């Protein structure tokens, strides 16, 4: 069997990244995906500026943000990867779907869709590649109001 290449490992890293939210696995996976601290830029879908945060703080925020959704699915494809020594950039397309419970959606749609791309950076650590910078650029959204509805529901608990 051929050992995995840097590209193989970096594509798998983004698959693990998607699994954190989609499997709601906030214990083991984050440490296998991210550096501590890490820089995040979700300003294209959330009214927050880019920030550098400790990993634990990000994981707790992620846990709370995704708790109200009945399911999510992040399809990350079309990876364009550049490796420069122990650093890498990863450009990839994303289609992220987030379903809210019917009681939150009411008689309207129950799915928030985000389409766009990631421009992430990774570093090679003694434990393998880890994302140290994540930037999401949304190019299209459907029903973005469901994001704030879900967030409000999560904060109410």
N, CA, C and O atoms as a GROMACS GRO file, in nm:
protein
  628
    1UNK      N    1   0.084  -0.118   0.000
    1UNK     CA    2   0.000   0.000   0.000
    1UNK      C    3   0.089   0.124   0.000
    1UNK      O    4   0.185   0.132   0.076
    2UNK      N    5   0.056   0.220  -0.085
    2UNK     CA    6   0.133   0.343  -0.096
    2UNK      C    7   0.102   0.434   0.022
    2UNK      O    8  -0.016   0.453   0.055
    3UNK      N    9   0.203   0.492   0.086
    3UNK     CA   10   0.175   0.584   0.197
    3UNK      C   11   0.101   0.708   0.145
    3UNK      O   12   0.119   0.748   0.030
    4UNK      N   13   0.017   0.769   0.230
    4UNK     CA   14  -0.058   0.886   0.186
    4UNK      C   15   0.035   1.004   0.157
    4UNK      O   16   0.138   1.022   0.221
    5UNK      N   17  -0.004   1.082   0.058
    5UNK     CA   18   0.070   1.203   0.024
    5UNK      C   19   0.019   1.317   0.110
    5UNK      O   20  -0.083   1.305   0.177
    6UNK      N   21   0.091   1.429   0.108
    6UNK     CA   22   0.042   1.548   0.178
    6UNK      C   23  -0.098   1.584   0.128
    6UNK      O   24  -0.186   1.618   0.208
    7UNK      N   25  -0.119   1.576  -0.004
    7UNK     CA   26  -0.251   1.609  -0.059
    7UNK      C   27  -0.358   1.517  -0.001
    7UNK      O   28  -0.464   1.564   0.040
    8UNK      N   29  -0.330   1.386   0.004
    8UNK     CA   30  -0.426   1.291   0.061
    8UNK      C   31  -0.462   1.331   0.204
    8UNK      O   32  -0.579   1.332   0.242
    9UNK      N   33  -0.360   1.363   0.282
    9UNK     CA   34  -0.382   1.397   0.422
    9UNK      C   35  -0.461   1.527   0.436
    9UNK      O   36  -0.544   1.539   0.526
   10UNK      N   37  -0.436   1.624   0.349
   10UNK     CA   38  -0.506   1.753   0.357
   10UNK      C   39  -0.651   1.741   0.312
   10UNK      O   40  -0.738   1.807   0.368
   11UNK      N   41  -0.678   1.659   0.212
   11UNK     CA   42  -0.818   1.634   0.172
   11UNK      C   43  -0.891   1.566   0.287
   11UNK      O   44  -1.004   1.602   0.319
   12UNK      N   45  -0.828   1.467   0.348
   12UNK     CA   46  -0.889   1.398   0.461
   12UNK      C   47  -0.911   1.494   0.579
   12UNK      O   48  -1.010   1.482   0.651
   13UNK      N   49  -0.820   1.588   0.598
   13UNK     CA   50  -0.834   1.687   0.704
   13UNK      C   51  -0.964   1.765   0.688
   13UNK      O   52  -1.035   1.789   0.785
   14UNK      N   53  -0.996   1.806   0.564
   14UNK     CA   54  -1.122   1.879   0.542
   14UNK      C   55  -1.243   1.788   0.559
   14UNK      O   56  -1.350   1.835   0.598
   15UNK      N   57  -1.229   1.660   0.530
   15UNK     CA   58  -1.339   1.566   0.556
   15UNK      C   59  -1.364   1.555   0.705
   15UNK      O   60  -1.479   1.552   0.749
   16UNK      N   61  -1.258   1.548   0.782
   16UNK     CA   62  -1.274   1.545   0.929
   16UNK      C   63  -1.336   1.676   0.979
   16UNK      O   64  -1.420   1.675   1.070
   17UNK      N   65  -1.295   1.786   0.919
   17UNK     CA   66  -1.351   1.916   0.956
   17UNK      C   67  -1.503   1.914   0.939
   17UNK      O   68  -1.576   1.957   1.028
   18UNK      N   69  -1.552   1.864   0.826
   18UNK     CA   70  -1.696   1.855   0.801
   18UNK      C   71  -1.763   1.762   0.901
   18UNK      O   72  -1.875   1.788   0.945
   19UNK      N   73  -1.694   1.653   0.937
   19UNK     CA   74  -1.752   1.556   1.030
   19UNK      C   75  -1.776   1.614   1.169
   19UNK      O   76  -1.866   1.568   1.239
   20UNK      N   77  -1.698   1.711   1.210
   20UNK     CA   78  -1.717   1.768   1.344
   20UNK      C   79  -1.862   1.813   1.360
   20UNK      O   80  -1.929   1.774   1.456
   21UNK      N   81  -1.910   1.895   1.268
   21UNK     CA   82  -2.047   1.945   1.277
   21UNK      C   83  -2.149   1.840   1.236
   21UNK      O   84  -2.251   1.823   1.303
   22UNK      N   85  -2.122   1.768   1.127
   22UNK     CA   86  -2.222   1.675   1.075
   22UNK      C   87  -2.244   1.555   1.166
   22UNK      O   88  -2.356   1.503   1.173
   23UNK      N   89  -2.141   1.511   1.236
   23UNK     CA   90  -2.155   1.401   1.332
   23UNK      C   91  -2.172   1.452   1.474
   23UNK      O   92  -2.193   1.373   1.566
   24UNK      N   93  -2.164   1.582   1.492
   24UNK     CA   94  -2.169   1.645   1.625
   24UNK      C   95  -2.067   1.577   1.718
   24UNK      O   96  -2.098   1.538   1.830
   25UNK      N   97  -1.945   1.565   1.666
   25UNK     CA   98  -1.836   1.501   1.739
   25UNK      C   99  -1.738   1.609   1.782
   25UNK      O  100  -1.646   1.645   1.708
   26UNK      N  101  -1.758   1.660   1.903
   26UNK     CA  102  -1.681   1.775   1.951
   26UNK      C  103  -1.571   1.737   2.049
   26UNK      O  104  -1.505   1.825   2.104
   27UNK      N  105  -1.551   1.608   2.072
   27UNK     CA  106  -1.452   1.567   2.170
   27UNK      C  107  -1.317   1.535   2.107
   27UNK      O  108  -1.218   1.603   2.136
   28UNK      N  109  -1.312   1.434   2.022
   28UNK     CA  110  -1.185   1.389   1.966
   28UNK      C  111  -1.147   1.463   1.837
   28UNK      O  112  -1.032   1.504   1.820
   29UNK      N  113  -1.243   1.482   1.747
   29UNK     CA  114  -1.211   1.536   1.615
   29UNK      C  115  -1.147   1.676   1.615
   29UNK      O  116  -1.051   1.697   1.540
   30UNK      N  117  -1.194   1.770   1.695
   30UNK     CA  118  -1.132   1.904   1.687
   30UNK      C  119  -0.981   1.903   1.708
   30UNK      O  120  -0.909   1.977   1.640
   31UNK      N  121  -0.931   1.820   1.799
   31UNK     CA  122  -0.788   1.812   1.822
   31UNK      C  123  -0.712   1.747   1.707
   31UNK      O  124  -0.591   1.765   1.693
   32UNK      N  125  -0.784   1.670   1.623
   32UNK     CA  126  -0.724   1.608   1.506
   32UNK      C  127  -0.731   1.698   1.383
   32UNK      O  128  -0.672   1.668   1.280
   33UNK      N  129  -0.804   1.810   1.395
   33UNK     CA  130  -0.829   1.898   1.281
   33UNK      C  131  -0.761   2.034   1.295
   33UNK      O  132  -0.709   2.087   1.197
   34UNK      N  133  -0.760   2.091   1.415
   34UNK     CA  134  -0.718   2.230   1.433
   34UNK      C  135  -0.593   2.245   1.518
   34UNK      O  136  -0.559   2.158   1.599
   35UNK      N  137  -0.525   2.359   1.498
   35UNK     CA  138  -0.421   2.402   1.589
   35UNK      C  139  -0.489   2.474   1.707
   35UNK      O  140  -0.608   2.502   1.702
   36UNK      N  141  -0.414   2.502   1.808
   36UNK     CA  142  -0.463   2.577   1.923
   36UNK      C  143  -0.361   2.685   1.955
   36UNK      O  144  -0.251   2.656   2.002
   37UNK      N  145  -0.397   2.811   1.928
   37UNK     CA  146  -0.524   2.867   1.882
   37UNK      C  147  -0.538   2.854   1.729
   37UNK      O  148  -0.449   2.805   1.660
   38UNK      N  149  -0.654   2.902   1.679
   38UNK     CA  150  -0.677   2.904   1.535
   38UNK      C  151  -0.747   3.033   1.497
   38UNK      O  152  -0.812   3.097   1.580
   39UNK      N  153  -0.733   3.070   1.368
   39UNK     CA  154  -0.795   3.192   1.316
   39UNK      C  155  -0.913   3.154   1.230
   39UNK      O  156  -0.903   3.066   1.144
   40UNK      N  157  -1.027   3.220   1.253
   40UNK     CA  158  -1.152   3.190   1.185
   40UNK      C  159  -1.208   3.314   1.119
   40UNK      O  160  -1.203   3.423   1.175
   41UNK      N  161  -1.260   3.296   0.998
   41UNK     CA  162  -1.329   3.406   0.930
   41UNK      C  163  -1.457   3.352   0.867
   41UNK      O  164  -1.456   3.295   0.758
   42UNK      N  165  -1.566   3.372   0.940
   42UNK     CA  166  -1.698   3.334   0.890
   42UNK      C  167  -1.782   3.460   0.867
   42UNK      O  168  -1.905   3.455   0.871
   43UNK      N  169  -1.715   3.573   0.844
   43UNK     CA  170  -1.784   3.701   0.831
   43UNK      C  171  -1.880   3.705   0.713
   43UNK      O  172  -1.970   3.790   0.710
   44UNK      N  173  -1.864   3.616   0.615
   44UNK     CA  174  -1.956   3.618   0.501
   44UNK      C  175  -2.092   3.558   0.535
   44UNK      O  176  -2.188   3.577   0.460
   45UNK      N  177  -2.104   3.487   0.649
   45UNK     CA  178  -2.233   3.432   0.690
   45UNK      C  179  -2.275   3.474   0.831
   45UNK      O  180  -2.389   3.453   0.871
   46UNK      N  181  -2.184   3.534   0.904
   46UNK     CA  182  -2.215   3.577   1.042
   46UNK      C  183  -2.164   3.719   1.061
   46UNK      O  184  -2.066   3.760   1.000
   47UNK      N  185  -2.233   3.792   1.144
   47UNK     CA  186  -2.197   3.932   1.167
   47UNK      C  187  -2.088   3.942   1.274
   47UNK      O  188  -2.105   4.009   1.376
   48UNK      N  189  -1.976   3.872   1.249
   48UNK     CA  190  -1.863   3.876   1.341
   48UNK      C  191  -1.735   3.893   1.259
   48UNK      O  192  -1.723   3.837   1.150
   49UNK      N  193  -1.641   3.969   1.312
   49UNK     CA  194  -1.515   3.988   1.239
   49UNK      C  195  -1.427   3.863   1.250
   49UNK      O  196  -1.448   3.781   1.339
   50UNK      N  197  -1.329   3.848   1.161
   50UNK     CA  198  -1.232   3.739   1.175
   50UNK      C  199  -1.167   3.745   1.313
   50UNK      O  200  -1.145   3.854   1.367
   51UNK      N  201  -1.136   3.629   1.369
   51UNK     CA  202  -1.079   3.628   1.504
   51UNK      C  203  -0.986   3.509   1.523
   51UNK      O  204  -1.000   3.406   1.457
   52UNK      N  205  -0.894   3.525   1.615
   52UNK     CA  206  -0.808   3.415   1.658
   52UNK      C  207  -0.853   3.376   1.798
   52UNK      O  208  -0.860   3.460   1.888
   53UNK      N  209  -0.884   3.247   1.816
   53UNK     CA  210  -0.942   3.201   1.943
   53UNK      C  211  -0.872   3.072   1.989
   53UNK      O  212  -0.818   2.997   1.907
   54UNK      N  213  -0.874   3.047   2.120
   54UNK     CA  214  -0.827   2.918   2.168
   54UNK      C  215  -0.920   2.807   2.117
   54UNK      O  216  -1.040   2.829   2.102
   55UNK      N  217  -0.865   2.691   2.091
   55UNK     CA  218  -0.942   2.581   2.036
   55UNK      C  219  -1.062   2.547   2.124
   55UNK      O  220  -1.172   2.527   2.073
   56UNK      N  221  -1.043   2.539   2.254
   56UNK     CA  222  -1.153   2.504   2.344
   56UNK      C  223  -1.270   2.601   2.334
   56UNK      O  224  -1.386   2.560   2.337
   57UNK      N  225  -1.240   2.728   2.322
   57UNK     CA  226  -1.345   2.830   2.309
   57UNK      C  227  -1.422   2.810   2.178
   57UNK      O  228  -1.544   2.819   2.175
   58UNK      N  229  -1.350   2.783   2.070
   58UNK     CA  230  -1.414   2.761   1.942
   58UNK      C  231  -1.504   2.637   1.947
   58UNK      O  232  -1.616   2.640   1.896
   59UNK      N  233  -1.456   2.529   2.006
   59UNK     CA  234  -1.533   2.405   2.011
   59UNK      C  235  -1.662   2.426   2.089
   59UNK      O  236  -1.768   2.378   2.048
   60UNK      N  237  -1.655   2.497   2.201
   60UNK     CA  238  -1.777   2.521   2.279
   60UNK      C  239  -1.875   2.608   2.200
   60UNK      O  240  -1.996   2.585   2.206
   61UNK      N  241  -1.824   2.707   2.128
   61UNK     CA  242  -1.911   2.789   2.043
   61UNK      C  243  -1.974   2.706   1.932
   61UNK      O  244  -2.092   2.722   1.901
   62UNK      N  245  -1.895   2.619   1.873
   62UNK     CA  246  -1.945   2.532   1.766
   62UNK      C  247  -2.053   2.439   1.820
   62UNK      O  248  -2.157   2.420   1.757
   63UNK      N  249  -2.027   2.380   1.935
   63UNK     CA  250  -2.124   2.289   1.997
   63UNK      C  251  -2.258   2.360   2.017
   63UNK      O  252  -2.364   2.306   1.985
   64UNK      N  253  -2.253   2.481   2.069
   64UNK     CA  254  -2.376   2.557   2.092
   64UNK      C  255  -2.444   2.599   1.963
   64UNK      O  256  -2.566   2.595   1.953
   65UNK      N  257  -2.364   2.640   1.864
   65UNK     CA  258  -2.420   2.687   1.737
   65UNK      C  259  -2.491   2.576   1.660
   65UNK      O  260  -2.592   2.601   1.594
   66UNK      N  261  -2.439   2.454   1.667
   66UNK     CA  262  -2.496   2.345   1.588
   66UNK      C  263  -2.598   2.262   1.666
   66UNK      O  264  -2.668   2.180   1.606
   67UNK      N  265  -2.610   2.282   1.796
   67UNK     CA  266  -2.703   2.203   1.877
   67UNK      C  267  -2.847   2.210   1.828
   67UNK      O  268  -2.915   2.107   1.828
   68UNK      N  269  -2.899   2.327   1.786
   68UNK     CA  270  -3.040   2.333   1.746
   68UNK      C  271  -3.073   2.262   1.615
   68UNK      O  272  -3.190   2.232   1.590
   69UNK      N  273  -2.974   2.233   1.532
   69UNK     CA  274  -3.003   2.172   1.402
   69UNK      C  275  -3.033   2.023   1.418
   69UNK      O  276  -2.965   1.952   1.492
   70UNK      N  277  -3.135   1.977   1.347
   70UNK     CA  278  -3.166   1.834   1.349
   70UNK      C  279  -3.064   1.756   1.268
   70UNK      O  280  -3.037   1.640   1.296
   71UNK      N  281  -3.006   1.820   1.166
   71UNK     CA  282  -2.902   1.758   1.084
   71UNK      C  283  -2.829   1.867   1.007
   71UNK      O  284  -2.884   1.974   0.980
   72UNK      N  285  -2.704   1.839   0.972
   72UNK     CA  286  -2.628   1.924   0.882
   72UNK      C  287  -2.552   1.833   0.786
   72UNK      O  288  -2.527   1.716   0.815
   73UNK      N  289  -2.518   1.889   0.670
   73UNK     CA  290  -2.438   1.814   0.574
   73UNK      C  291  -2.347   1.911   0.501
   73UNK      O  292  -2.394   2.002   0.433
   74UNK      N  293  -2.218   1.892   0.515
   74UNK     CA  294  -2.117   1.977   0.451
   74UNK      C  295  -2.045   1.893   0.345
   74UNK      O  296  -1.968   1.803   0.379
   75UNK      N  297  -2.068   1.924   0.219
   75UNK     CA  298  -2.000   1.856   0.109
   75UNK      C  299  -1.887   1.948   0.063
   75UNK      O  300  -1.913   2.058   0.013
   76UNK      N  301  -1.764   1.904   0.080
   76UNK     CA  302  -1.647   1.985   0.045
   76UNK      C  303  -1.575   1.914  -0.069
   76UNK      O  304  -1.532   1.800  -0.055
   77UNK      N  305  -1.562   1.984  -0.182
   77UNK     CA  306  -1.509   1.921  -0.304
   77UNK      C  307  -1.414   2.015  -0.377
   77UNK      O  308  -1.394   2.130  -0.337
   78UNK      N  309  -1.357   1.964  -0.485
   78UNK     CA  310  -1.277   2.048  -0.575
   78UNK      C  311  -1.154   2.106  -0.510
   78UNK      O  312  -1.120   2.222  -0.534
   79UNK      N  313  -1.086   2.030  -0.428
   79UNK     CA  314  -0.970   2.078  -0.353
   79UNK      C  315  -0.856   2.120  -0.446
   79UNK      O  316  -0.812   2.045  -0.534
   80UNK      N  317  -0.809   2.242  -0.426
   80UNK     CA  318  -0.688   2.292  -0.491
   80UNK      C  319  -0.589   2.319  -0.378
   80UNK      O  320  -0.610   2.409  -0.297
   81UNK      N  321  -0.481   2.241  -0.375
   81UNK     CA  322  -0.390   2.241  -0.261
   81UNK      C  323  -0.250   2.280  -0.306
   81UNK      O  324  -0.200   2.230  -0.407
   82UNK      N  325  -0.189   2.370  -0.229
   82UNK     CA  326  -0.050   2.408  -0.252
   82UNK      C  327   0.026   2.383  -0.123
   82UNK      O  328  -0.006   2.439  -0.018
   83UNK      N  329   0.128   2.299  -0.132
   83UNK     CA  330   0.212   2.268  -0.015
   83UNK      C  331   0.346   2.339  -0.033
   83UNK      O  332   0.409   2.330  -0.138
   84UNK      N  333   0.388   2.410   0.072
   84UNK     CA  334   0.517   2.478   0.074
   84UNK      C  335   0.586   2.440   0.204
   84UNK      O  336   0.570   2.507   0.306
   85UNK      N  337   0.663   2.332   0.199
   85UNK     CA  338   0.730   2.284   0.320
   85UNK      C  339   0.629   2.233   0.421
   85UNK      O  340   0.557   2.137   0.395
   86UNK      N  341   0.624   2.300   0.536
   86UNK     CA  342   0.533   2.258   0.643
   86UNK      C  343   0.408   2.344   0.650
   86UNK      O  344   0.338   2.344   0.751
   87UNK      N  345   0.379   2.416   0.542
   87UNK     CA  346   0.257   2.497   0.533
   87UNK      C  347   0.182   2.459   0.406
   87UNK      O  348   0.241   2.414   0.308
   88UNK      N  349   0.051   2.477   0.410
   88UNK     CA  350  -0.030   2.445   0.292
   88UNK      C  351  -0.148   2.540   0.285
   88UNK      O  352  -0.199   2.586   0.388
   89UNK      N  353  -0.192   2.568   0.164
   89UNK     CA  354  -0.318   2.638   0.142
   89UNK      C  355  -0.413   2.541   0.074
   89UNK      O  356  -0.373   2.459  -0.009
   90UNK      N  357  -0.540   2.551   0.111
   90UNK     CA  358  -0.643   2.462   0.057
   90UNK      C  359  -0.762   2.547   0.015
   90UNK      O  360  -0.828   2.609   0.098
   91UNK      N  361  -0.788   2.549  -0.114
   91UNK     CA  362  -0.907   2.615  -0.168
   91UNK      C  363  -1.003   2.503  -0.204
   91UNK      O  364  -0.966   2.411  -0.277
   92UNK      N  365  -1.126   2.509  -0.155
   92UNK     CA  366  -1.223   2.403  -0.182
   92UNK      C  367  -1.363   2.461  -0.186
   92UNK      O  368  -1.393   2.560  -0.120
   93UNK      N  369  -1.447   2.399  -0.265
   93UNK     CA  370  -1.588   2.439  -0.276
   93UNK      C  371  -1.668   2.370  -0.166
   93UNK      O  372  -1.637   2.258  -0.126
   94UNK      N  373  -1.773   2.439  -0.118
   94UNK     CA  374  -1.856   2.381  -0.012
   94UNK      C  375  -2.003   2.405  -0.042
   94UNK      O  376  -2.043   2.511  -0.091
   95UNK      N  377  -2.082   2.303  -0.011
   95UNK     CA  378  -2.228   2.314  -0.008
   95UNK      C  379  -2.266   2.264   0.131
   95UNK      O  380  -2.251   2.146   0.163
   96UNK      N  381  -2.315   2.356   0.212
   96UNK     CA  382  -2.348   2.323   0.351
   96UNK      C  383  -2.498   2.341   0.373
   96UNK      O  384  -2.553   2.448   0.350
   97UNK      N  385  -2.561   2.234   0.418
   97UNK     CA  386  -2.705   2.236   0.443
   97UNK      C  387  -2.728   2.215   0.592
   97UNK      O  388  -2.664   2.132   0.656
   98UNK      N  389  -2.823   2.292   0.645
   98UNK     CA  390  -2.851   2.292   0.789
   98UNK      C  391  -3.003   2.286   0.806
   98UNK      O  392  -3.073   2.378   0.763
   99UNK      N  393  -3.054   2.180   0.869
   99UNK     CA  394  -3.198   2.165   0.888
   99UNK      C  395  -3.237   2.199   1.031
   99UNK      O  396  -3.173   2.153   1.126
  100UNK      N  397  -3.342   2.280   1.044
  100UNK     CA  398  -3.393   2.316   1.177
  100UNK      C  399  -3.517   2.232   1.205
  100UNK      O  400  -3.584   2.186   1.112
  101UNK      N  401  -3.549   2.212   1.333
  101UNK     CA  402  -3.671   2.138   1.367
  101UNK      C  403  -3.795   2.211   1.312
  101UNK      O  404  -3.796   2.333   1.300
  102UNK      N  405  -3.896   2.135   1.280
  102UNK     CA  406  -4.020   2.192   1.225
  102UNK      C  407  -4.077   2.300   1.316
  102UNK      O  408  -4.131   2.399   1.268
  103UNK      N  409  -4.066   2.283   1.448
  103UNK     CA  410  -4.122   2.384   1.540
  103UNK      C  411  -4.050   2.518   1.528
  103UNK      O  412  -4.108   2.622   1.558
  104UNK      N  413  -3.925   2.517   1.485
  104UNK     CA  414  -3.854   2.643   1.461
  104UNK      C  415  -3.885   2.700   1.323
  104UNK      O  416  -3.890   2.822   1.305
  105UNK      N  417  -3.906   2.612   1.226
  105UNK     CA  418  -3.933   2.656   1.089
  105UNK      C  419  -4.076   2.704   1.072
  105UNK      O  420  -4.105   2.785   0.984
  106UNK      N  421  -4.166   2.653   1.155
  106UNK     CA  422  -4.307   2.688   1.138
  106UNK      C  423  -4.360   2.633   1.006
  106UNK      O  424  -4.336   2.516   0.973
  107UNK      N  425  -4.429   2.715   0.933
  107UNK     CA  426  -4.484   2.670   0.804
  107UNK      C  427  -4.390   2.702   0.688
  107UNK      O  428  -4.422   2.674   0.572
  108UNK      N  429  -4.276   2.760   0.719
  108UNK     CA  430  -4.180   2.797   0.614
  108UNK      C  431  -4.077   2.687   0.589
  108UNK      O  432  -4.091   2.576   0.640
  109UNK      N  433  -3.975   2.719   0.512
  109UNK     CA  434  -3.870   2.622   0.482
  109UNK      C  435  -3.792   2.585   0.609
  109UNK      O  436  -3.782   2.663   0.703
  110UNK      N  437  -3.737   2.464   0.608
  110UNK     CA  438  -3.664   2.417   0.727
  110UNK      C  439  -3.515   2.397   0.702
  110UNK      O  440  -3.446   2.337   0.783
  111UNK      N  441  -3.464   2.449   0.588
  111UNK     CA  442  -3.324   2.427   0.554
  111UNK      C  443  -3.255   2.558   0.517
  111UNK      O  444  -3.303   2.635   0.433
  112UNK      N  445  -3.141   2.582   0.584
  112UNK     CA  446  -3.053   2.693   0.550
  112UNK      C  447  -2.940   2.636   0.465
  112UNK      O  448  -2.869   2.546   0.509
  113UNK      N  449  -2.926   2.687   0.345
  113UNK     CA  450  -2.824   2.641   0.253
  113UNK      C  451  -2.717   2.749   0.237
  113UNK      O  452  -2.749   2.866   0.219
  114UNK      N  453  -2.592   2.708   0.244
  114UNK     CA  454  -2.479   2.797   0.217
  114UNK      C  455  -2.394   2.730   0.109
  114UNK      O  456  -2.354   2.615   0.124
  115UNK      N  457  -2.368   2.804   0.002
  115UNK     CA  458  -2.281   2.757  -0.105
  115UNK      C  459  -2.167   2.856  -0.116
  115UNK      O  460  -2.189   2.977  -0.108
  116UNK      N  461  -2.047   2.807  -0.134
  116UNK     CA  462  -1.932   2.898  -0.147
  116UNK      C  463  -1.804   2.819  -0.150
  116UNK      O  464  -1.796   2.710  -0.207
  117UNK      N  465  -1.702   2.879  -0.088
  117UNK     CA  466  -1.573   2.810  -0.087
  117UNK      C  467  -1.495   2.843   0.039
  117UNK      O  468  -1.517   2.945   0.104
  118UNK      N  469  -1.404   2.753   0.070
  118UNK     CA  470  -1.311   2.772   0.179
  118UNK      C  471  -1.174   2.809   0.122
  118UNK      O  472  -1.132   2.756   0.019
  119UNK      N  473  -1.108   2.899   0.189
  119UNK     CA  474  -0.966   2.926   0.166
  119UNK      C  475  -0.899   2.910   0.301
  119UNK      O  476  -0.894   3.002   0.382
  120UNK      N  477  -0.847   2.790   0.323
  120UNK     CA  478  -0.791   2.753   0.452
  120UNK      C  479  -0.640   2.740   0.444
  120UNK      O  480  -0.582   2.724   0.337
  121UNK      N  481  -0.579   2.748   0.561
  121UNK     CA  482  -0.436   2.726   0.572
  121UNK      C  483  -0.412   2.616   0.675
  121UNK      O  484  -0.484   2.606   0.775
  122UNK      N  485  -0.312   2.534   0.650
  122UNK     CA  486  -0.278   2.424   0.740
  122UNK      C  487  -0.128   2.426   0.765
  122UNK      O  488  -0.050   2.475   0.684
  123UNK      N  489  -0.090   2.370   0.879
  123UNK     CA  490   0.051   2.355   0.913
  123UNK      C  491   0.077   2.210   0.952
  123UNK      O  492  -0.010   2.142   1.007
  124UNK      N  493   0.198   2.165   0.920
  124UNK     CA  494   0.238   2.029   0.959
  124UNK      C  495   0.286   2.035   1.103
  124UNK      O  496   0.374   2.115   1.137
  125UNK      N  497   0.229   1.952   1.186
  125UNK     CA  498   0.268   1.944   1.326
  125UNK      C  499   0.329   1.806   1.350
  125UNK      O  500   0.324   1.721   1.261
  126UNK      N  501   0.388   1.782   1.467
  126UNK     CA  502   0.439   1.648   1.496
  126UNK      C  503   0.330   1.540   1.489
  126UNK      O  504   0.359   1.422   1.472
  127UNK      N  505   0.203   1.582   1.504
  127UNK     CA  506   0.090   1.489   1.499
  127UNK      C  507   0.020   1.485   1.365
  127UNK      O  508  -0.083   1.420   1.351
  128UNK      N  509   0.075   1.555   1.265
  128UNK     CA  510   0.012   1.558   1.132
  128UNK      C  511  -0.037   1.698   1.097
  128UNK      O  512  -0.017   1.793   1.173
  129UNK      N  513  -0.101   1.710   0.983
  129UNK     CA  514  -0.152   1.838   0.936
  129UNK      C  515  -0.268   1.884   1.022
  129UNK      O  516  -0.353   1.804   1.063
  130UNK      N  517  -0.271   2.017   1.050
  130UNK     CA  518  -0.380   2.077   1.126
  130UNK      C  519  -0.416   2.211   1.061
  130UNK      O  520  -0.328   2.283   1.014
  131UNK      N  521  -0.544   2.243   1.059
  131UNK     CA  522  -0.588   2.373   1.010
  131UNK      C  523  -0.557   2.479   1.115
  131UNK      O  524  -0.592   2.464   1.232
  132UNK      N  525  -0.491   2.586   1.072
  132UNK     CA  526  -0.466   2.697   1.163
  132UNK      C  527  -0.542   2.823   1.120
  132UNK      O  528  -0.547   2.922   1.194
  133UNK      N  529  -0.602   2.818   1.000
  133UNK     CA  530  -0.679   2.932   0.951
  133UNK      C  531  -0.791   2.878   0.863
  133UNK      O  532  -0.767   2.802   0.769
  134UNK      N  533  -0.916   2.919   0.895
  134UNK     CA  534  -1.033   2.877   0.818
  134UNK      C  535  -1.106   3.002   0.773
  134UNK      O  536  -1.142   3.087   0.855
  135UNK      N  537  -1.130   3.014   0.643
  135UNK     CA  538  -1.206   3.126   0.590
  135UNK      C  539  -1.313   3.073   0.496
  135UNK      O  540  -1.283   3.005   0.397
  136UNK      N  541  -1.438   3.105   0.528
  136UNK     CA  542  -1.552   3.067   0.445
  136UNK      C  543  -1.598   3.191   0.369
  136UNK      O  544  -1.620   3.297   0.429
  137UNK      N  545  -1.613   3.177   0.239
  137UNK     CA  546  -1.671   3.284   0.157
  137UNK      C  547  -1.800   3.229   0.097
  137UNK      O  548  -1.797   3.142   0.009
  138UNK      N  549  -1.912   3.279   0.145
  138UNK     CA  550  -2.042   3.236   0.092
  138UNK      C  551  -2.070   3.312  -0.037
  138UNK      O  552  -2.057   3.435  -0.041
  139UNK      N  553  -2.108   3.240  -0.141
  139UNK     CA  554  -2.144   3.303  -0.267
  139UNK      C  555  -2.294   3.300  -0.290
  139UNK      O  556  -2.345   3.371  -0.376
  140UNK      N  557  -2.364   3.216  -0.213
  140UNK     CA  558  -2.510   3.205  -0.225
  140UNK      C  559  -2.564   3.146  -0.095
  140UNK      O  560  -2.504   3.057  -0.035
  141UNK      N  561  -2.680   3.197  -0.054
  141UNK     CA  562  -2.749   3.141   0.062
  141UNK      C  563  -2.898   3.134   0.032
  141UNK      O  564  -2.952   3.218  -0.041
  142UNK      N  565  -2.962   3.035   0.088
  142UNK     CA  566  -3.107   3.026   0.086
  142UNK      C  567  -3.154   3.017   0.230
  142UNK      O  568  -3.100   2.940   0.309
  143UNK      N  569  -3.254   3.095   0.264
  143UNK     CA  570  -3.314   3.096   0.398
  143UNK      C  571  -3.215   3.127   0.509
  143UNK      O  572  -3.213   3.059   0.611
  144UNK      N  573  -3.131   3.231   0.491
  144UNK     CA  574  -3.032   3.261   0.595
  144UNK      C  575  -3.094   3.302   0.728
  144UNK      O  576  -3.027   3.297   0.831
  145UNK      N  577  -3.222   3.342   0.727
  145UNK     CA  578  -3.289   3.376   0.852
  145UNK      C  579  -3.294   3.257   0.948
  145UNK      O  580  -3.304   3.275   1.070
  146UNK      N  581  -3.287   3.135   0.894
  146UNK     CA  582  -3.291   3.017   0.981
  146UNK      C  583  -3.167   3.007   1.068
  146UNK      O  584  -3.171   2.944   1.174
  147UNK      N  585  -3.057   3.067   1.026
  147UNK     CA  586  -2.936   3.067   1.108
  147UNK      C  587  -2.960   3.142   1.238
  147UNK      O  588  -2.928   3.092   1.345
  148UNK      N  589  -3.017   3.261   1.229
  148UNK     CA  590  -3.042   3.338   1.351
  148UNK      C  591  -3.154   3.275   1.434
  148UNK      O  592  -3.153   3.284   1.556
  149UNK      N  593  -3.251   3.211   1.369
  149UNK     CA  594  -3.356   3.139   1.441
  149UNK      C  595  -3.296   3.025   1.522
  149UNK      O  596  -3.331   3.006   1.639
  150UNK      N  597  -3.206   2.948   1.459
  150UNK     CA  598  -3.140   2.837   1.529
  150UNK      C  599  -3.051   2.888   1.641
  150UNK      O  600  -3.048   2.831   1.750
  151UNK      N  601  -2.978   2.996   1.615
  151UNK     CA  602  -2.890   3.052   1.717
  151UNK      C  603  -2.969   3.098   1.838
  151UNK      O  604  -2.930   3.073   1.952
  152UNK      N  605  -3.081   3.166   1.815
  152UNK     CA  606  -3.166   3.212   1.925
  152UNK      C  607  -3.221   3.094   2.003
  152UNK      O  608  -3.230   3.100   2.126
  153UNK      N  609  -3.257   2.987   1.934
  153UNK     CA  610  -3.309   2.868   2.002
  153UNK      C  611  -3.200   2.804   2.088
  153UNK      O  612  -3.226   2.758   2.199
  154UNK      N  613  -3.078   2.802   2.036
  154UNK     CA  614  -2.966   2.745   2.111
  154UNK      C  615  -2.934   2.826   2.236
  154UNK      O  616  -2.900   2.769   2.339
  155UNK      N  617  -2.946   2.957   2.227
  155UNK     CA  618  -2.917   3.043   2.342
  155UNK      C  619  -3.026   3.037   2.446
  155UNK      O  620  -3.002   3.068   2.563
  156UNK      N  621  -3.148   2.998   2.406
  156UNK     CA  622  -3.260   2.990   2.499
  156UNK      C  623  -3.246   2.870   2.594
  156UNK      O  624  -3.309   2.866   2.700
  157UNK      N  625  -3.165   2.773   2.554
  157UNK     CA  626  -3.151   2.652   2.636
  157UNK      C  627  -3.038   2.666   2.735
  157UNK      O  628  -3.012   2.574   2.812
   0.00000   0.00000   0.00000
